[in-house]
Amino acid sequence: MKIVFKSPLQKVVMTGVCAALLAVLSQISIPLPTGVPVTLQTFAVALCGYMLGPGLGSLAVLAYLAIGAVGLPVFAGFSGGVGAFLGMSGGFLWGFFAISALCGLGTRIHNRPLSIVLGCGGLLVCHACGAAQFAFLTSSTFWQAALAVSVPFLLKDVISVALACFAAAAVVASLRRARLVDTL
């Protein structure tokens, strides 16, 4: 279900709300010895894409990353700064764009299972980026890195993407019933 905003101000507000939601859900974090924590970021990034579409969803992710890059502690574990993009979990931060964009593209297809599959495609790109950067920083192979920081979390992240799809549909339906937005 694609949202049609009634004004440009609604676009700005909803993009900001999604970026803020991403910052809040990033703080629900379980640190792990690998340096890559378990968070609700995947759910939040997918929710941004499913709610706002590929353009605004990616813009919400960009706003979140920009806020973190300037040093505000919005990343997992209340961290921030440019160094986060260069650290052990930095590849995952870059990969968030793939999740939000592909989840957003899924909103244009009026087929929820296919929309979730597209979101999972974005998830695989994100995990590949995360594992690649982790491998580079730890001088390990890609597959060793993937087994350490990606594979153990794939099921949780696939569930997060699916739940985000259903949650976004519920939020959009509520916004439509409140006559705050229209849908296609």
C-alpha positions in Angstrom: 0.0 0.0 0.0 1.7 3.2 -1.1 1.0 6.4 0.9 0.0 9.5 -0.9 0.7 12.5 1.3 -1.7 15.4 1.2 1.1 18.0 1.6 4.8 18.4 1.3 4.9 19.1 5.1 3.5 15.6 5.7 6.4 14.1 3.8 8.9 16.0 5.8 7.2 15.1 9.1 6.8 11.4 8.3 10.4 11.2 7.1 11.6 12.8 10.3 9.4 10.6 12.5 10.7 7.5 10.8 14.3 8.7 11.2 13.6 9.3 14.9 12.0 5.9 15.3 15.1 4.3 13.7 17.3 6.2 16.2 15.1 5.0 19.2 14.9 1.3 18.0 18.7 1.3 17.5 19.1 1.7 21.2 17.4 -1.6 21.9 20.6 -3.5 21.7 22.3 -6.6 23.0 26.1 -6.3 22.7 28.0 -9.3 21.5 31.7 -10.3 21.7 32.1 -9.9 17.9 31.4 -6.1 18.2 28.2 -6.3 16.1 25.2 -6.1 18.5 21.7 -7.5 18.0 19.4 -4.6 17.6 15.9 -3.6 16.2 17.5 -1.5 13.5 16.6 -4.0 10.8 13.0 -3.8 11.8 13.1 0.0 11.8 14.8 0.3 8.5 12.4 -2.0 6.8 9.5 -0.1 8.4 10.8 3.1 6.9 10.8 1.6 3.5 7.5 -0.1 3.8 5.8 3.0 5.2 7.3 5.7 3.0 8.4 3.9 -0.2 11.8 3.7 -1.7 12.6 7.4 -2.0 11.4 8.8 1.3 12.3 5.6 3.2 15.9 5.9 2.0 15.8 9.6 2.8 14.8 8.7 6.4 17.7 6.3 6.6 20.0 9.0 5.2 18.8 11.5 7.8 19.4 8.9 10.6 22.9 8.2 9.2 23.7 11.9 8.8 22.6 12.6 12.4 24.8 9.8 13.6 27.8 10.9 11.4 27.9 14.3 13.0 28.3 12.7 16.4 24.9 12.4 17.9 24.6 9.0 19.7 21.8 7.5 17.6 23.6 4.3 16.5 23.5 1.1 18.5 24.9 1.4 22.0 24.4 5.2 22.0 27.3 5.6 19.6 27.8 8.1 16.9 30.4 9.8 14.7 32.1 9.1 11.4 34.1 6.3 13.0 31.0 4.1 13.3 31.0 3.8 9.5 34.5 2.6 9.6 34.1 0.1 12.5 33.1 -3.5 12.8 29.4 -2.9 12.1 29.9 0.0 9.6 29.1 -2.2 6.6 25.6 -2.8 8.0 25.0 0.9 8.3 25.8 1.3 4.5 23.6 -1.7 3.7 20.5 -0.1 5.3 19.9 1.8 2.1 19.3 -1.5 0.3 16.8 -2.7 2.8 14.8 0.5 2.8 14.9 0.9 -1.0 13.8 -2.7 -1.7 11.2 -2.7 1.1 9.9 0.5 -0.4 9.8 -1.0 -3.9 7.8 -3.8 -2.4 5.0 -1.3 -1.5 4.5 -0.7 -5.2 3.7 -4.3 -5.7 0.3 -5.1 -4.3 1.5 -8.6 -3.2 2.6 -8.8 0.4 4.7 -12.1 0.1 6.6 -10.7 -2.9 7.1 -7.5 -1.0 8.6 -9.4 1.9 10.9 -11.3 -0.5 12.1 -8.0 -2.0 12.8 -6.8 1.6 14.8 -9.9 2.3 16.8 -9.3 -0.9 17.7 -5.9 0.6 18.5 -7.7 3.8 21.0 -10.0 2.0 22.7 -7.0 0.4 23.0 -5.4 3.8 24.4 -8.5 5.4 26.9 -8.9 2.5 28.1 -5.3 3.1 28.4 -5.9 6.8 30.2 -9.2 6.4 32.6 -7.7 3.8 33.6 -4.8 6.0 34.0 -7.1 9.1 36.1 -9.4 7.0 38.3 -6.6 5.8 38.8 -5.2 9.4 39.5 -8.5 10.9 41.6 -9.9 8.1 39.4 -12.9 7.8 37.7 -14.4 4.8 34.2 -13.2 3.7 32.7 -16.6 4.7 34.4 -16.6 8.1 33.0 -13.1 8.7 29.6 -14.1 7.4 29.5 -17.0 9.9 30.4 -14.7 12.7 28.3 -11.6 12.1 25.6 -12.5 9.5 24.4 -16.0 9.4 23.4 -16.2 13.1 21.2 -13.2 12.7 19.5 -13.9 9.4 16.5 -15.6 10.8 15.9 -12.8 13.3 16.3 -10.2 10.5 14.0 -12.1 8.1 11.3 -12.1 10.8 12.0 -8.4 11.4 11.4 -7.6 7.7 8.2 -9.6 7.6 6.9 -8.0 10.9 7.8 -4.6 9.5 5.7 -5.2 6.4 2.7 -6.1 8.5 3.3 -3.3 11.0 3.6 -0.7 8.1 0.4 -2.0 6.6 -1.4 -1.5 10.0 0.1 2.0 10.4 -0.8 3.1 6.9 -4.3 1.7 7.4 -4.7 3.7 10.6 -3.4 6.9 8.9 -5.9 6.3 6.1 -8.8 5.8 8.5 -7.8 9.0 10.2 -7.9 10.7 6.8 -4.3 11.9 7.2 -3.1 10.2 4.0 -4.5 8.6 0.9 -3.3 5.3 -0.5 -2.9 3.8 -3.9 
